[in-house]
Amino acid sequence: MTETDNPELSPFYYRDNYLRLCDTVEAQYGDILSDAERAMLLTFRRLGFNAQCLYVRLISRTGPWFRESKLAYAELGPTPPLLDELLAHEMVEEASELSPAELGKLFTRGELLQVFCDPGQPKPSDKPALLLAIEQLELDADETLSALATLDRQRIVAPRGVELTGYLQLLFFGNRRQSLTDFVLRDLGLTRYYPYALDREHRLFPNRDALEEYVLCATLSDTHYALLDAGEQEQLPALAAQLLPMNTRFPSSEKRWHRLCNNLARDLERLDEREIALQLYSRSQRHPARERRARILEGAGDWNAARALCSEILDDPWCEAEREAALRILPRVNRKLGGERQARWRDNFASTTLSLPRGTGPVEEQAAAHLQRQWPAVHYVENALMNTLFGLAFWEQIFAPVPGVFHNPFQSAPADMYDRAFRTRRQRALTERMQELREQNLSSILVDAYRRYQHYECRWTHWRHVSLDLVADSARVIPAQHLLAIWERMLFDPAENRRGFPDLIALGARAGEYCLIEVKGPGDALQDSQRRWLRYFQAHDIPAQVAWVEWCDD
């Protein structure tokens, strides 16, 4: 798409998008909105056109406070009468007090010096010092606002309903990552989403309690990160004390809850708060909770409990990473319980050594350039190529109309894409697809899929980094049974097995002539996810090797 192909946005696109957001949420979730929230939405709809536009402008910006003198939108005309209307309908509020931190966001250092520092007095060295000096003046709210009025004598306002807008976006998108920006990107033609069927019958939040539970989990997660950012790790046990009595009741909260338990528990381990960490891991149903529990039990010398947990993991592993961890821990625990020492498995991957002059670019690119002497083509692809081939092969199954996985028109994958349930819920369709891929021309299928879907967003496909030619060349050279084996492992655990692929793919002229190459610079080591793929390649006779780079003096 060229620049001239991009559609022009309406000058009032932001209002149109906000109304679209409100319309959709009210139709789908109107019954779980409170009376006050519905009343605010009704008030918004009754505002004049330009007042609606100004409100959306304010609610979309980082605030909460704004100076009237800084609000200027050419398409809206004079701001004061619009603010008057918003104030009259209580859609905005005027500042009654401002903290030094809020002053720092609204005013420049020069403006604050003009208002709060007497001429001839020493000036604070920087803005933080100036704000501290203002705080030490201990002015009351009226004195502060009166002093600020000498600057431009205009109002300082904040939009009401910020929390409501957050709820609207959460209910529309089903997550906190996306926002009204997604509307704009789509309207500009910069992103296009596959026309999957939206599921209006199986909504993500069945009632208000489910929404509130999700928001509570999100708030606790925000608190966790805020404590880490502030360097206040000593407060983490108190946060854990808030989590431990809680029980999630709704599926919409489960992933966020399990992830929070794991993240907080890992930080508590680092503080040597292992008992609290163990309790949190016990509440989680997400990897690596059981692995971490096993390690804590091993470290505490509770050999029987550690062995029982490892056996539980091996009977029904959540993922390969967990299974491998249990296989490493169990022999050590058995030795402590009097068992015989078992020989440790040592990897023996095919490898080569590359002596390269030290360059300025990534070591992978330098290795690729060197290997071009041996191969017709070498591409630096990391995870992008194999993930793209997977997405192309299983596109229709990824976007299949499974109940409860598509909630809004801006999803690049189903909501359960990285859950263990992804495969089980689509078992029949995936089995049938694998059979089709075995029986038909795989190269044609992948090339046709690339041409058909390349304009759509998908979390698996990397259109900018993987060209149609690379897909065609890879499908022509890599045997179908190799790709099918790789896809089988990816389907077992899409979340984990989308990572760890070798950096390079070297392609020969004929079918079967190729090699997947992991590049390691001096001092680098193989990651666990990379080792798992290399072991899998060995087991399925898929050509792969590790290229160990050493710098030469030339």
C-alpha positions in Angstrom: 0.0 0.0 0.0 1.5 3.4 -1.0 1.1 6.6 0.9 -1.5 7.9 -1.6 -3.5 4.7 -1.0 -4.1 5.6 2.7 -7.6 6.8 3.3 -8.0 10.3 4.8 -9.5 10.3 8.3 -12.5 12.5 9.1 -11.5 15.5 11.1 -13.7 14.1 13.9 -12.6 10.5 13.6 -11.9 10.3 17.3 -15.5 11.2 18.2 -16.8 8.7 15.7 -14.5 6.0 17.2 -15.5 6.8 20.7 -19.2 6.5 19.8 -18.5 3.2 18.1 -16.9 2.0 21.3 -19.8 3.2 23.4 -22.4 1.7 21.0 -20.7 -1.7 20.9 -20.2 -2.0 24.7 -23.7 -0.8 25.5 -25.2 -3.4 23.1 -23.0 -6.2 24.5 -22.6 -5.2 28.2 -25.2 -2.6 28.9 -26.7 -4.8 31.7 -23.4 -4.8 33.7 -22.8 -1.1 33.6 -23.9 0.8 36.7 -26.7 3.4 36.7 -24.1 6.1 37.1 -22.1 4.8 34.1 -25.1 4.6 31.9 -26.1 8.1 33.0 -22.7 9.5 32.0 -22.9 7.9 28.6 -26.4 9.4 28.1 -25.1 12.8 29.1 -22.2 12.5 26.6 -24.7 11.7 23.8 -26.7 14.8 24.7 -23.7 17.1 24.4 -23.3 19.3 21.4 -21.2 17.9 18.6 -18.1 20.0 19.3 -18.4 19.5 23.1 -18.4 15.8 22.5 -15.3 16.2 20.4 -13.5 18.2 23.1 -14.4 15.6 25.7 -13.0 12.8 23.7 -9.8 14.8 23.1 -9.4 15.2 26.8 -10.2 11.7 27.8 -7.8 10.3 25.2 -4.8 12.4 26.4 -2.5 11.8 29.4 -3.8 13.9 32.2 -5.6 14.2 34.4 -5.3 18.0 34.4 -5.1 20.3 31.4 -4.6 24.1 31.1 -7.4 25.8 29.1 -4.8 28.0 27.5 -3.1 24.9 26.0 -6.3 23.4 24.5 -6.5 24.4 20.9 -8.0 22.3 18.1 -8.5 23.9 14.8 -11.5 21.8 13.9 -13.4 22.8 17.0 -13.0 26.6 17.1 -12.9 28.5 20.4 -12.4 26.3 23.5 -14.0 28.4 26.3 -17.7 27.9 25.3 -17.1 24.1 24.9 -15.5 23.9 28.3 -18.5 25.8 29.7 -20.8 23.2 28.3 -18.8 20.3 29.6 -18.6 21.9 33.1 -22.4 22.6 33.1 -23.0 18.9 32.4 -20.4 17.8 34.9 -18.3 16.0 32.2 -15.2 17.9 33.4 -14.2 19.4 36.7 -12.2 22.4 37.5 -9.1 22.1 39.7 -9.6 22.9 43.4 -6.1 21.9 44.4 -2.9 20.8 42.7 0.0 18.9 44.1 3.6 19.9 43.3 3.9 16.9 41.0 0.8 18.0 39.1 2.2 21.5 38.8 5.4 20.1 37.3 3.4 18.4 34.6 1.4 21.5 33.7 3.9 24.3 33.9 7.4 24.9 32.8 10.3 25.6 35.2 10.3 29.3 34.0 6.6 29.7 34.7 6.9 28.2 38.2 9.9 30.4 39.0 7.9 33.4 37.9 5.0 32.5 40.3 6.6 31.0 43.3 10.2 32.4 43.6 10.9 36.0 44.7 13.2 38.0 42.4 16.7 38.2 43.8 16.4 34.9 45.7 18.6 31.9 44.8 16.8 29.7 42.2 16.6 26.0 42.7 19.0 24.1 40.4 16.5 22.1 38.4 12.8 21.4 38.2 12.6 18.6 40.8 14.4 20.9 43.3 12.0 23.7 42.4 9.0 21.4 43.0 10.4 20.4 46.4 10.8 24.1 47.3 7.2 24.8 46.4 6.1 21.8 48.5 8.0 23.3 51.4 6.2 26.6 51.1 3.1 24.7 52.4 0.7 26.9 50.6 -3.0 26.0 50.8 -5.0 25.2 47.7 -6.5 28.6 47.3 -3.1 30.3 47.6 -1.6 28.0 45.0 -4.4 28.4 42.4 -4.5 32.2 43.0 -0.8 32.4 42.3 -1.1 30.4 39.2 -3.9 32.6 37.9 -1.4 35.3 37.4 0.1 33.4 34.5 -2.8 33.1 32.0 -6.0 33.5 34.1 -7.6 30.5 32.5 -9.0 27.4 33.9 -7.4 24.1 34.8 -9.7 21.2 34.1 -9.8 17.4 34.1 -12.3 15.1 32.3 -14.6 13.0 34.5 -15.2 9.4 33.5 -11.6 8.3 33.0 -12.4 5.0 34.8 -15.5 4.5 32.7 -13.5 4.9 29.5 -11.0 2.3 30.8 -13.9 0.0 31.5 -15.4 0.6 28.0 -12.0 -0.3 26.3 -11.6 -3.3 28.5 -15.1 -4.6 27.7 -14.6 -3.9 24.0 -11.1 -5.4 23.6 -11.1 -7.9 26.4 -7.6 -6.8 27.5 -5.8 -3.6 28.6 -3.2 -3.6 25.8 -5.4 -2.3 23.1 -7.1 1.1 22.9 -8.8 3.6 20.6 -5.5 3.7 18.7 -6.5 0.4 17.1 -9.5 2.1 15.5 -7.3 4.7 14.0 -4.7 2.2 12.6 -7.5 0.3 10.9 -9.2 3.4 9.5 -5.8 4.5 8.1 -5.4 1.1 6.4 -2.2 0.4 8.4 -3.7 -2.7 10.0 -6.4 -5.1 8.7 -7.9 -7.9 10.7 -9.2 -11.1 9.3 -13.0 -11.2 9.1 -13.5 -13.9 11.7 -16.9 -14.4 13.2 -17.4 -12.4 16.4 -18.9 -14.4 19.3 -21.6 -12.3 20.9 -23.2 -15.2 22.8 -20.1 -16.1 24.8 -19.0 -12.8 26.1 -15.8 -12.6 28.1 -17.3 -11.0 31.2 -20.6 -12.7 32.1 -21.4 -10.1 34.8 -20.2 -7.1 36.8 -18.4 -9.3 39.3 -16.3 -10.8 36.6 -15.3 -7.4 35.4 -14.4 -6.2 38.9 -12.4 -9.3 39.6 -10.4 -8.7 36.4 -9.8 -5.1 37.3 -8.7 -6.0 40.8 -6.2 -8.5 39.4 -4.9 -5.9 37.0 -4.6 -3.3 39.8 -2.6 -5.7 42.0 -0.4 -6.5 39.0 0.2 -2.7 38.5 1.0 -2.4 42.2 3.6 -5.2 41.9 5.4 -3.5 39.0 5.2 -0.1 40.8 6.9 -1.5 43.9 9.6 -2.9 41.8 10.1 0.3 39.8 10.3 2.3 43.1 12.8 -0.2 44.6 10.4 -1.0 47.4 10.8 -4.8 47.3 10.3 -5.0 51.1 6.6 -4.3 50.5 6.2 -7.4 48.4 5.3 -9.7 51.3 2.4 -7.4 52.2 1.2 -7.5 48.6 1.4 -11.3 48.8 -0.7 -11.2 51.9 -3.4 -9.5 49.9 -3.3 -12.1 47.2 -3.3 -15.3 49.2 -6.8 -15.1 50.6 -8.3 -14.3 47.2 -10.0 -16.9 44.9 -10.7 -16.2 41.3 -14.2 -17.2 40.3 -14.2 -16.3 36.6 -12.2 -17.6 33.7 -11.6 -14.1 32.4 -9.3 -13.5 35.4 -7.4 -16.7 35.5 -4.5 -16.1 33.2 -3.8 -12.7 34.7 -4.1 -14.1 38.2 -1.8 -17.1 37.6 0.8 -14.9 35.9 0.7 -12.4 38.9 1.1 -15.3 41.4 4.1 -16.6 39.5 5.8 -13.2 39.0 5.4 -12.1 42.6 6.5 -15.5 43.9 9.7 -15.3 41.9 10.5 -11.9 43.3 9.8 -13.2 46.8 12.2 -16.1 46.2 14.9 -13.6 45.4 14.2 -12.0 48.8 14.5 -15.4 50.4 10.8 -15.4 51.3 10.5 -19.0 50.2 7.5 -20.0 52.3 5.4 -17.2 50.9 6.6 -17.9 47.4 5.7 -21.5 47.8 2.2 -20.6 48.8 1.8 -18.4 45.8 3.1 -21.0 43.4 0.6 -23.5 44.9 -2.2 -21.2 43.9 -1.0 -20.9 40.3 -2.0 -23.2 37.4 0.5 -21.7 35.0 4.1 -22.8 34.2 6.6 -22.4 35.9 4.7 -22.7 39.2 5.1 -26.5 39.7 8.8 -26.4 38.6 9.5 -23.5 41.0 7.7 -25.4 43.8 9.8 -28.5 43.1 13.0 -26.4 43.3 12.0 -24.8 46.6 11.2 -28.2 48.1 14.5 -29.6 46.9 16.3 -26.6 48.3 14.5 -27.0 51.7 15.5 -30.7 51.8 11.9 -31.9 51.6 12.9 -34.8 49.3 9.7 -36.8 49.5 7.5 -33.8 48.6 9.9 -32.8 45.8 9.8 -36.4 44.4 6.0 -36.6 44.6 5.7 -33.3 42.7 8.2 -34.3 40.0 6.2 -37.5 39.5 3.0 -35.5 39.2 4.6 -33.3 36.6 5.9 -36.2 34.5 2.5 -37.9 34.6 0.8 -34.8 33.1 3.3 -32.1 32.0 2.0 -28.6 31.3 4.8 -28.1 28.8 8.1 -29.5 27.7 10.1 -27.0 29.8 8.3 -28.3 32.9 8.9 -31.9 31.9 12.6 -31.3 31.4 13.0 -29.5 34.7 11.3 -32.5 36.5 13.7 -34.9 34.7 16.6 -32.9 36.0 15.4 -32.5 39.6 14.1 -36.1 40.1 17.5 -37.9 39.9 19.0 -35.5 42.4 16.1 -36.1 44.8 16.2 -39.8 44.4 19.9 -39.9 45.2 19.1 -38.0 48.4 16.5 -40.7 49.2 19.1 -43.5 48.7 18.7 -44.2 45.0 21.5 -45.0 42.6 23.3 -42.3 40.7 22.2 -42.0 37.1 24.3 -41.0 34.2 23.5 -37.4 33.2 22.4 -36.9 29.6 24.8 -34.7 27.7 23.8 -33.0 24.5 25.9 -33.6 21.4 24.7 -31.2 18.7 26.3 -30.9 15.3 28.5 -27.8 15.3 30.9 -25.8 13.3 33.4 -23.1 14.2 33.5 -19.8 12.3 36.6 -17.6 12.5 35.4 -14.1 11.6 36.9 -10.7 11.7 35.3 -8.6 14.4 32.6 -6.4 12.8 30.1 -3.8 13.9 26.9 -5.6 13.0 25.1 -8.4 14.7 27.1 -11.6 14.9 24.3 -13.5 13.2 24.4 -11.2 10.1 28.2 -11.7 9.9 27.9 -15.4 10.1 25.2 -15.4 7.4 27.4 -13.4 5.1 30.3 -15.9 5.7 28.1 -18.9 5.1 27.0 -17.5 1.8 30.2 -19.0 0.4 29.0 -22.5 1.1 25.2 -22.1 0.4 23.2 -20.6 -2.4 21.2 -18.6 0.1 21.4 -17.9 3.8 18.7 -15.9 5.6 18.7 -14.4 9.1 15.2 -15.4 10.3 15.3 -16.4 14.0 11.7 -17.3 15.0 10.0 -15.4 12.2 10.2 -18.0 9.4 8.9 -21.0 11.2 6.2 -19.1 13.0 5.1 -17.6 9.7 4.9 -21.0 8.0 2.9 -22.3 11.0 0.5 -19.4 10.7 0.0 -20.0 7.0 -0.5 -23.7 7.4 -3.1 -23.4 10.1 -4.7 -20.0 9.4 -8.3 -21.2 9.1 -7.9 -23.3 12.3 -6.4 -20.4 14.2 -9.3 -18.2 13.2 -12.0 -20.9 13.5 -15.3 -19.8 15.2 -14.6 -21.5 18.5 -17.0 -20.2 21.2 -15.6 -17.5 23.4 -12.3 -16.7 21.7 -13.2 -13.7 19.5 -14.6 -10.7 21.3 -13.8 -7.7 19.1 -12.8 -7.0 15.5 -9.2 -6.2 16.4 -7.7 -9.6 17.3 -4.6 -11.0 15.7 -5.2 -14.3 17.3 -7.9 -16.1 19.4 -8.0 -15.4 23.1 -6.9 -19.0 23.8 -4.0 -19.1 21.4 -1.4 -19.7 24.0 -3.5 -21.8 26.4 -3.1 -25.6 26.7 -6.8 -25.8 25.6 -6.0 -24.4 22.1 -5.3 -27.8 20.7 -7.8 -29.8 22.6 -10.7 -27.4 21.7 -9.8 -27.8 18.0 -8.5 -31.4 18.0 -10.7 -32.6 15.2 -10.1 -29.6 12.9 -6.3 -29.8 13.5 -6.2 -33.5 12.9 -8.0 -33.1 9.6 -5.7 -30.3 8.6 -2.6 -32.3 9.4 -3.9 -35.0 7.1 -4.6 -32.5 4.3 -1.1 -31.1 4.7 0.4 -34.7 4.4 -1.6 -35.5 1.3 -1.4 -32.3 -0.7 1.3 -30.1 -2.2 2.6 -28.3 0.8 4.6 -25.7 -1.2 1.5 -24.7 -3.1 -0.6 -24.5 0.1 1.9 -22.2 1.8 2.4 -19.9 -1.2 -1.4 -19.6 -1.8 -2.0 -18.9 1.8 0.7 -16.1 1.8 -1.0 -14.5 -1.2 -4.4 -14.8 0.3 -3.7 -13.6 3.9 -0.7 -11.2 3.6 -2.8 -8.1 4.2 -4.2 -9.3 7.5 -2.8 -9.1 11.0 -1.9 -12.4 12.6 0.3 -12.9 15.6 2.1 -15.8 13.9 3.0 -14.2 10.6 5.9 -11.8 10.1 5.0 -10.2 6.8 7.8 -7.5 7.0 10.6 -10.1 7.6 9.4 -13.1 5.6 8.8 -12.5 1.9 6.7 -14.6 -0.4 10.0 -15.7 -2.2 11.4 -16.9 1.1 8.3 -18.9 1.9 8.3 -20.5 -1.6 12.0 -21.3 -1.4 11.8 -22.8 2.1 8.7 -24.9 1.2 10.5 -26.1 -1.9 13.6 -27.2 -0.1 12.4 -28.3 3.4 10.8 -31.8 3.2 7.2 -31.8 4.1 7.7 -34.4 6.8 10.2 -32.1 8.5 7.7 -29.2 8.5 4.9 -31.4 9.7 7.1 -32.7 12.6 8.0 -29.1 13.6 4.3 -28.1 13.5 3.4 -31.0 15.7 5.7 -29.8 18.4 4.4 -26.2 18.0 0.8 -27.4 18.4 1.7 -29.2 21.6 2.6 -25.9 23.3 2.2 -22.8 21.1 3.2 -20.4 23.8 6.6 -22.0 24.5 7.5 -23.6 21.2 7.2 -20.4 19.1 10.6 -19.5 20.5 14.0 -21.0 20.3 14.4 -21.6 16.6 17.9 -21.3 15.1 19.0 -17.9 13.9 19.7 -18.8 10.2 18.3 -21.0 7.5 20.7 -22.0 4.7 18.9 -23.2 1.6 20.4 -25.3 -1.1 19.4 -25.8 -4.8 17.5 -29.1 -4.3 14.9 -30.5 -2.0 16.4 -31.7 1.3 19.4 -29.4 0.9 19.1 -27.0 3.8 20.3 -26.5 7.4 19.0 -24.6 10.4 21.9 -22.8 12.1 22.1 -21.4 15.6 24.8 -18.7 15.9 26.7 -18.2 19.1 29.2 -15.5 19.6 32.2 -15.6 21.9 30.9 -16.2 25.5 27.3 -17.0 24.4 25.6 -20.2 25.5 22.6 -22.1 24.3 19.3 -21.3 25.9 17.0 -24.0 27.2 14.4 -23.3 24.5 17.1 -23.6 21.8 18.4 -26.9 23.3 14.9 -28.3 23.2 14.5 -27.5 19.5 18.0 -28.9 18.7 17.2 -32.1 20.5 13.9 -32.4 18.6 15.7 -31.8 15.3 18.1 -34.6 16.2 15.3 -37.0 17.0 13.5 -36.2 13.7 16.7 -36.1 11.4 16.1 -32.4 10.7 19.5 -30.9 9.7 20.6 -28.3 12.3 23.8 -27.2 13.8 25.4 -24.7 16.1 27.9 -22.2 14.6 30.3 -21.1 17.3 31.9 -17.8 16.3 35.4 -16.8 17.3 37.0 -13.5 16.3 40.2 -13.7 14.3 42.8 -11.0 14.1 42.7 -10.4 10.4 
